[in-house]
Amino acid sequence: MPDQTTNTYLEALRAEARAKGGYATPVQQSSASMTGTGYAGNYVSVIPQPPDSYAVGDDIVFKRTDGSTTIHRIKYTKPGYVFTQGTFNRNGDGWIPMKQVLGKVTKLVDSKTGQTKQVDAALGN
């Protein structure tokens, strides 16, 4: 169960993200595909971007056809689509229509310490 400090970190991140039209959420890692990014067990800020501004290397959140959401990295782009892949996956997810993209991961907040880290597309995290 999160303590009061943890809730404060998440609420502060949520307020900042809402001001930019996005949201913040705790991340539960369901596979090893993004191991090493620091997302699992922490909080991320997800901010919608104009469709033509997503770039190779951006970590994005998208909604799958089954309704689940995934954080993966953009490997390729073409008008109206992005091709994503988890950092430890051999194969990509295929071409994801922009209408399924919820936003770009812009910030990571450690759920225990509150330490904030900007997510840098050039580094992938």
Buried (B, 14 or more C-beta within 10 A) or exposed (E): EEEEEBEEBBEBBBEBBEEEEBBBBBBEBEEEBBEEBBBBEBBBBBBBBEBEEBEEBBBBBBBEEEEEEBBBBBEEBEEEBBBBBBBEBEEBBEEBEBEBBBBBBBBBBBBEEBEBEEBEBEEBB
